[in-house]
């Protein structure tokens, strides 16, 4: 799986090199022609056989402006892409064992109008379920069924000890009618890492990808026929053993539901205004802030409501006495600023256990490395530094990034009685918008790229 990322690096690097070479030739073609005329006379399209015609020898002089061909070094994955299953996990499920039970006509739901879509409000007609029981040997056979309620014992561990986790993915209907996923192997790898951390059974990610792709195809008419909407995919793994006591669950349920969604934020909305209150902390060292578990989200609801009461859209989560920026709402955060030497640099907080290793975050880092237009670093930055950069006019852009919203520009931060303005959208060609366009072009098939997983 890691090779896929390296091939992607090489592809974008070569594309960038080709563009630079073409640009150089057009800008310096008069110099090249002069060299040809001086050394070999008129330029010929091809030479005759037998060597009777003199061939021009092309020599390109050393030029500091000539694009240097250097491949971007492969970046490490933000989490292990493969996992070794514990011996006690037992048998793995296989896509080849998948069974399908289609919904009856009376079980089909009416499809909402695209303009009425809200995040997570509507659900498709079918779901995927894969039970796990250690006493029965491990994972059982996967099944696609009509969308239905789950029948769980009141003592199921998920209800009492939050033994659960989930992922967020999307299916996109491209301009060509094909349906694509975006880097699904990354979601599977992250889900397995979280399962291991939660004491839940791990699984073969490729088998789940194929089963979910089948589910999407069965409910393919729920994938919106527009580039302003998509089909949200929510794989979920919960501990269902009906016993009290804080311990791993010997029974679990892996299931996936689908929901058509529109834009996470309303179209035409201005940049986000953030509520930065240092007394609240989302995560801490040694915790699970870097894992996609529900217990990271429930306790944030109260703070989000406080943000809304203060006229803000989202919470900017800070950490430590120096007020480090960690996440914005449920998104990773990026800052583009001007260094003292006049060069631009893009910063995002490091993967130190406090933040989720987002797949959109990883994609942005890789794209910017491949563009090579400014330096990119994973490094902590603080609110005092934000204030300093703002006063000096060197704060250029702040934006959040995640699967649900893709990229969201930030316009203002409310921090300790002060409103800090961020000129994210005041530039003619802001980086956040270019990143948004590139990512969505890949997702909707306008830009051919190995990150796009086409569902046949």
C-alpha positions in Angstrom: 0.0 0.0 0.0 2.9 2.3 0.7 4.0 2.0 -2.9 0.8 3.6 -4.0 1.9 6.8 -2.2 5.4 6.7 -3.7 4.0 6.3 -7.2 1.8 9.2 -6.6 4.8 11.3 -5.6 6.7 10.4 -8.7 3.7 11.1 -11.0 3.1 14.6 -9.6 6.8 15.3 -9.5 7.3 14.3 -13.2 4.2 16.4 -14.2 5.7 19.4 -12.4 9.1 18.8 -14.1 7.4 18.5 -17.5 5.6 21.8 -17.0 8.7 23.6 -16.0 10.7 22.2 -19.0 8.0 23.3 -21.4 7.9 26.8 -19.8 11.7 27.0 -20.0 11.8 26.0 -23.7 9.1 28.6 -24.6 11.0 31.3 -22.7 14.4 30.5 -24.1 13.6 29.1 -27.6 15.5 32.0 -29.3 18.7 30.9 -27.5 18.3 27.3 -28.5 17.7 28.2 -32.2 20.7 30.4 -32.2 22.8 27.6 -30.9 21.5 25.2 -33.6 22.2 27.7 -36.4 25.7 28.5 -35.2 26.7 24.8 -34.7 25.0 23.1 -37.6 23.2 25.4 -40.0 19.5 25.0 -40.7 17.5 22.7 -38.4 16.3 19.6 -40.2 13.3 17.6 -39.0 15.1 14.3 -39.6 18.3 13.1 -41.2 18.7 10.9 -44.3 20.0 7.3 -44.1 23.7 6.8 -44.7 24.8 9.9 -42.8 25.3 12.2 -45.8 23.6 15.2 -44.1 25.3 17.0 -41.3 23.4 16.7 -38.0 23.1 19.7 -35.7 24.5 19.2 -32.2 22.3 20.6 -29.5 24.1 22.0 -26.5 22.2 23.6 -23.6 24.5 25.9 -21.6 24.4 25.9 -17.9 21.6 28.2 -16.8 20.6 28.9 -13.2 17.0 29.1 -14.4 16.9 25.7 -16.0 14.6 23.4 -14.0 16.5 20.9 -11.9 15.2 17.4 -12.2 15.0 16.1 -8.6 12.3 13.7 -7.3 10.6 14.7 -4.1 11.6 12.1 -1.4 8.7 9.8 -0.5 7.0 11.0 2.7 6.3 8.5 5.5 2.7 7.5 6.1 1.1 9.1 9.1 0.3 5.7 10.6 1.2 2.0 9.9 -0.3 1.0 6.6 -0.3 -2.7 7.5 -1.0 -4.4 10.8 -0.2 -7.8 12.1 -3.3 -9.4 13.5 -3.1 -10.8 17.0 -3.3 -14.6 17.3 -6.4 -14.2 19.5 -8.3 -12.3 16.7 -9.0 -15.6 14.9 -10.3 -15.9 11.3 -10.6 -12.9 9.0 -13.7 -12.2 6.9 -13.5 -12.3 3.1 -15.3 -10.4 0.4 -15.8 -13.6 -1.5 -18.1 -14.8 1.4 -20.3 -11.7 1.1 -24.1 -12.3 0.9 -26.7 -9.8 -0.2 -30.3 -9.4 1.0 -31.9 -6.6 -0.9 -34.6 -4.4 0.5 -38.2 -5.1 -0.5 -40.1 -2.3 -2.4 -41.9 -1.2 0.8 -38.5 -0.8 2.5 -37.1 1.7 0.0 -36.8 5.3 1.1 -37.6 8.3 -1.0 -34.5 10.1 -2.2 -34.2 13.7 -1.0 -33.6 16.7 -3.3 -30.0 17.7 -3.5 -30.8 21.2 -2.3 -32.3 19.7 0.9 -29.3 17.6 1.9 -27.9 18.2 5.3 -25.0 16.4 6.9 -26.0 12.9 8.2 -29.8 13.5 8.0 -30.7 11.0 5.3 -29.7 7.3 4.9 -29.7 4.9 2.0 -31.6 1.7 1.7 -28.9 -0.8 2.6 -26.1 -1.4 5.1 -23.1 -3.7 5.5 -22.7 -5.8 8.6 -19.8 -8.1 9.7 -20.2 -9.8 13.2 -17.3 -10.9 15.3 -17.4 -13.5 18.0 -14.2 -14.8 19.5 -15.9 -18.0 20.8 -17.0 -18.8 17.2 -13.5 -18.4 15.8 -13.3 -14.8 14.9 -14.9 -12.8 12.1 -18.1 -14.1 10.6 -19.3 -13.8 7.0 -20.1 -10.2 5.8 -23.7 -9.4 4.7 -25.4 -6.5 3.0 -28.9 -6.1 4.3 -31.7 -3.6 4.2 -31.1 -0.6 6.4 -32.4 -1.6 9.8 -32.1 -1.0 13.5 -29.5 -2.9 15.6 -30.6 -5.3 18.3 -28.2 -5.0 21.2 -28.3 -6.0 24.8 -28.5 -3.1 27.3 -25.2 -4.3 28.8 -23.3 -4.1 25.5 -19.9 -2.6 26.3 -20.4 0.2 23.7 -23.1 1.7 25.8 -21.1 1.8 29.0 -17.4 2.2 28.2 -17.5 3.8 24.8 -15.7 0.8 23.2 -16.3 1.9 19.6 -14.6 3.7 16.7 -15.5 4.9 13.3 -14.2 6.3 10.0 -15.4 9.0 7.6 -15.2 8.5 3.8 -17.0 9.6 0.7 -18.1 8.3 -2.7 -18.1 10.9 -5.5 -19.9 10.7 -8.8 -17.5 12.2 -11.4 -18.2 14.2 -14.5 -17.9 10.9 -16.4 -20.5 9.2 -14.3 -18.0 6.9 -12.6 -18.1 6.6 -8.8 -14.8 7.1 -6.9 -13.5 6.8 -3.4 -10.6 8.8 -2.2 -7.6 7.0 -0.7 -9.7 4.3 1.0 -6.7 2.3 2.0 -5.7 5.2 4.3 -9.1 5.0 6.2 -8.7 1.3 6.6 -5.2 1.5 8.0 -6.2 4.3 10.4 -9.3 2.3 11.5 -7.1 -0.8 12.2 -4.7 1.3 14.3 -7.7 2.6 16.3 -9.2 -0.8 16.7 -5.9 -2.1 18.2 -5.8 0.9 20.6 -9.4 0.1 21.6 -9.0 -3.6 22.2 -11.3 -4.4 19.3 -10.5 -7.0 16.6 -8.5 -5.9 13.5 -9.4 -6.9 10.0 -8.1 -7.0 6.4 -8.7 -3.5 5.0 -8.8 -4.5 1.4 -11.7 -6.9 2.1 -13.7 -4.2 3.7 -13.0 -1.8 0.9 -14.4 -4.3 -1.6 -17.5 -5.0 0.5 -18.2 -1.3 0.9 -17.7 -0.7 -2.8 -20.4 -3.4 -3.4 -22.6 -1.6 -0.9 -22.1 1.7 -2.7 -22.9 0.1 -6.1 -26.1 -1.4 -4.8 -27.2 2.0 -3.5 -25.5 3.8 -6.4 -28.5 6.0 -7.2 -28.0 7.6 -3.8 -24.7 9.0 -5.0 -25.7 12.6 -5.9 -25.5 13.5 -9.6 -23.6 16.7 -8.8 -20.2 17.9 -7.8 -21.6 19.9 -5.0 -22.6 16.8 -3.0 -21.4 13.3 -2.3 -22.3 10.1 -0.5 -20.8 9.9 3.0 -19.6 6.5 4.1 -19.5 5.7 7.8 -17.7 2.4 8.7 -18.2 1.8 12.5 -16.8 -0.9 14.9 -18.5 -1.4 18.3 -18.0 -3.7 21.2 -21.3 -5.6 21.8 -20.4 -8.2 24.4 -23.3 -8.0 27.0 -21.2 -7.9 30.1 -20.3 -5.1 32.6 -16.7 -4.5 33.5 -14.0 -2.5 31.8 -12.3 -5.1 29.6 -12.0 -5.9 25.9 -15.1 -7.1 24.1 -15.1 -10.7 22.9 -18.0 -9.8 20.5 -18.1 -6.9 18.1 -20.0 -5.6 15.1 -18.4 -3.9 12.1 -21.0 -2.1 10.1 -21.2 0.6 7.4 -24.0 3.0 6.6 -24.3 5.5 3.8 -25.7 9.0 3.8 -26.0 11.5 0.9 -24.6 14.9 2.0 -24.3 18.4 0.7 -21.6 21.0 1.6 -20.6 20.8 5.3 -20.9 24.5 5.6 -23.6 26.5 3.8 -22.7 27.7 0.2 -21.7 31.3 0.1 -20.7 31.3 3.8 -17.8 33.6 4.7 -14.6 32.3 6.3 -14.9 30.7 9.7 -14.8 32.7 13.0 -13.1 30.6 15.7 -13.6 30.5 19.4 -10.2 30.0 21.1 -10.7 29.5 24.9 -7.5 28.2 26.6 -9.4 26.6 29.5 -10.7 23.9 27.3 -8.5 21.0 26.0 -9.5 18.5 23.4 -6.7 16.0 23.9 -3.5 15.4 25.9 -0.2 13.5 25.6 -0.7 9.7 26.0 -4.4 9.9 25.3 -6.3 9.0 22.2 -6.6 12.4 20.5 -4.9 10.8 17.5 -7.6 8.1 17.2 -11.1 8.3 15.7 -13.1 7.3 18.7 -16.4 8.7 19.7 -15.1 9.7 23.2 -13.1 12.4 21.5 -16.2 14.1 20.2 -19.0 13.9 22.8 -17.3 16.1 25.3 -16.7 18.8 22.7 -20.4 19.5 22.2 -20.7 21.8 25.2 -17.8 23.9 24.1 -19.2 24.1 20.6 -22.5 25.5 22.0 -20.5 28.1 23.9 -18.7 29.1 20.7 -22.0 29.6 19.0 -23.3 31.7 21.8 -20.2 33.9 21.4 -20.9 34.4 17.7 -18.3 31.9 16.4 -18.7 29.0 14.0 -16.2 26.5 15.4 -13.9 25.9 18.4 -10.1 26.4 17.9 -8.7 23.8 20.3 -5.6 24.9 22.2 -3.1 23.0 24.3 -0.5 23.8 26.9 0.6 27.0 28.7 1.8 28.4 25.5 -1.6 27.9 23.8 -0.6 25.7 21.0 -3.1 25.4 18.1 -4.1 21.7 17.6 -7.4 21.3 15.7 -10.3 23.5 14.5 -13.7 21.9 15.3 -13.2 18.4 13.9 -10.6 19.4 11.3 -6.8 19.7 11.1 -5.5 23.2 10.8 -2.9 24.8 8.5 -1.2 28.2 8.6 0.5 29.9 5.7 2.8 32.8 6.7 5.7 34.9 5.5 9.0 34.2 7.1 11.3 37.1 8.0 13.3 36.6 4.8 10.2 37.1 2.7 9.7 33.4 1.8 6.3 31.7 2.4 6.0 28.6 4.6 3.1 26.3 5.4 2.8 24.9 8.9 0.6 22.3 10.5 0.8 20.8 14.0 2.9 17.7 14.3 1.5 14.2 14.9 2.5 14.1 18.5 -0.6 12.3 19.8 -2.8 15.4 20.2 -4.3 15.5 16.8 -6.0 13.2 14.4 -3.7 12.1 11.5 -6.1 13.3 8.9 -6.1 11.9 5.3 -7.0 15.3 3.9 -4.1 16.7 6.0 -1.7 14.1 4.6 -2.9 14.8 1.0 -2.3 18.6 1.5 1.2 18.0 2.8 2.1 15.7 -0.1 0.6 18.1 -2.8 2.5 21.1 -1.4 5.7 19.2 -1.2 5.3 18.2 -4.9 4.4 21.7 -6.0 7.7 22.9 -4.4 6.6 26.5 -4.3 7.1 27.0 -0.5 8.4 25.1 2.4 6.1 22.8 4.4 6.7 21.8 8.0 4.9 19.9 10.7 5.6 22.0 13.7 3.7 23.4 16.6 2.7 27.1 16.6 1.0 29.1 19.2 -1.6 31.9 19.6 1.1 34.4 20.7 2.9 33.7 17.4 -0.3 34.1 15.5 -0.8 37.5 17.2 2.7 38.6 16.3 2.5 37.5 12.7 -0.9 39.3 12.4 0.5 42.6 13.7 3.6 42.3 11.4 1.4 41.6 8.4 3.0 38.2 7.8 0.0 36.0 8.6 -1.4 35.0 5.1 -3.8 32.2 5.5 -5.4 29.8 8.1 -7.7 27.0 7.0 -9.1 23.8 8.4 -9.0 20.5 6.5 -11.0 17.2 6.8 -13.2 14.7 4.9 -16.5 16.4 5.6 -15.7 20.0 4.6 -12.5 19.3 2.5 -11.0 22.7 3.2 -12.5 25.7 5.1 -10.9 29.1 5.2 -10.6 30.9 8.5 -11.3 34.6 8.7 -11.2 35.5 12.4 -10.1 34.2 15.8 -11.7 35.3 19.1 -9.0 34.9 21.7 -8.9 36.2 25.2 -11.1 39.3 24.5 -9.4 40.1 21.2 -10.5 39.4 17.6 -7.6 38.5 15.3 -8.4 39.0 11.6 -6.9 36.6 9.1 -6.7 37.7 5.4 -7.2 34.1 4.1 -9.6 35.1 1.4 -8.2 38.5 0.5 -5.6 37.2 -1.9 -6.1 36.8 -5.6 -5.1 33.1 -5.7 -5.1 31.8 -2.2 -3.4 28.5 -1.5 -6.4 27.0 0.3 -8.6 27.5 -2.8 -6.0 25.9 -5.1 -5.7 22.9 -2.7 -9.5 22.6 -2.6 -9.8 22.7 -6.4 -7.0 20.1 -6.8 -8.4 17.7 -4.2 -12.0 17.9 -5.6 -10.7 17.6 -9.1 -9.2 14.3 -8.1 -12.2 13.2 -6.2 -14.6 13.9 -9.0 -12.4 12.5 -11.8 -11.4 15.7 -13.5 -7.7 15.0 -12.6 -6.5 11.5 -13.1 -4.6 10.4 -10.0 -3.7 7.2 -8.1 -5.5 8.6 -5.0 -8.8 8.0 -6.8 -10.3 4.5 -6.4 -12.8 3.9 -9.2 -15.7 1.6 -8.3 -16.5 -0.8 -11.2 
